[in-house]
Amino acid sequence: MKRFITDRLVEWKSDSLRKPLLIRGARQVGKTYSVLEFARTHFDGNIHVVNFEKNPDLHSIFDFNLDSNRILEELELALSKRIIPGQDLLFFDEIQECPKAIMAMRYFYEENPELHLIAAGSLLEFVLHSISFPVGRLQILSMYPLTFQEFLIAVGKELLADKIKSSFVQLSDFMIKIVNNEMYNYFIVGGMPESVLAYITKNSFIEAINIQTDLITAFRQDFSKYAGHSDRRCLNMVLTSVARKTGKQIKYSNLAEGYSNPTIKKAFELLETALLYSRVKSASPTGVPLGISVKGNRFKTVFLDIGLLSNIYGFYSDKVISKQKLAALYNGKLAEQFVGQELLASQSGSLFYWSRETRGSSAEVDYLLERAGEIIPVEVKSGKSGSLKSLHYLLGSFSNINMAYVLTEDKYGELPEQKITFLPLFKAASI
């Protein structure tokens, strides 16, 4: 599968000021596959893989000291192969299993700057807080499930992917119908590579859904790794509740019945650390950066993957897939999840939203973005009905905002006097 992170890896390889690269991301989003494919095509297969999960004996190489020259020599002996800086790629896979290898990466940067070194792992955040992290000595890339454009390429619709990536021009009703049909498929299959592969090879939604179920089971089995930090049953309840409350403001008390708020908060934060969802923070659009105005007690979430969310929510528990059902789902939480997931992958940063709650009235705009020093509100308009009352209120209240996007089912258009541009939902990543 073609992944856009490959373009970033190519840039990293050719950078004369290159630093060791750490790729973070949830389990099973394709980190290892992407690095191996990159090595195959850009290093002629000259890659040395050190998998710290499969080969725990190699941990001892990093226990003695963190001298990179000694570590390289001993890795060569362990792998029975020379590692040539400037020519080969050294890949530390599942690096979370050997925290000292993360610490050693700074010394590779300082003592062997010509070496191409990439590390990847899952549940990294649980390790990073307990070690001396080499700040400023590593480059970090975040990886997510396949975006909608990557999904289109994977299913053989590369021309369609190129079409929707091009400039903001009006598409015919025929083209919009084709794209929306593929987007509905993406709502079901999602972007987890194994699920996409099952859909492609078996031409079956059900096979893709079965893979999702297996992945969710694997995520839940990971809870044993957090068992010392939180109640496992509470973790299960919180995961399900967060999926069901996607797009809604989170209140800890509503996530796990029978547990105290501090217990629920701890479970929520552990699952967030595992990257099973991302927090969308409430912020004021008065100025940039948005992070300085965050209200800590107000937030929503974007789930890791739209297909996993659909599965946990039970949308397809009856194994019945119909266009009528998809249309109903489109008009609900999946539209906001889709946009949030696309925005996270395209900007690899924090997401924000705006909310105003006063006695007797409330207003909310789905997302706030920062772009070139400006704040850009983004509203997801479900279906063909519904007002933009909250967005108009925001635009009328904050004179520093010069434009906003409304993502809807099938519209391209502009209302310059109202500072609003309409785009089809599938253009979310282009913003």
Buried (B, 14 or more C-beta within 10 A) or exposed (E): BBBBBBEBBEEBBEEEEBBBBBBBBBBBBBBBBBBBBBBEEBBEEBBBBBBBEEBEEBBEBBEEEBEBEEBBEBBBEBBEEEBBBEEBBBBBBBBBBBBBBBBBBBBBBEBBBEBBBBBBBBBBBBBBEEEEBBEEBBBEBBBBBBBBBBBBBBBEBEEBBEBBEEEEEEBEEEBBEBBBEBBBBBBBBBBBBBBBBBBBEEEBBBBBBBBBBEBBEEBBEBBEEBEEBBBEEBBBBBBBBBBBBBBBBBEBEEBBEEBEEEBBBBBBBBBBBBBBBBBBBBBBBEEBEBEEBBEEEBBBBBBBBBBBBBBBBEBBEEEEBEEEBBEEBBBBBBBBBBBBBBBBBBBBEBBBBBBBEEEEEEBBBBBBBBEEEEBBBBBBBBEEEEEBEBBBBBBEEBEEBEBBBBBBBBBBEEEEEBBBBBBBBBBBBBB
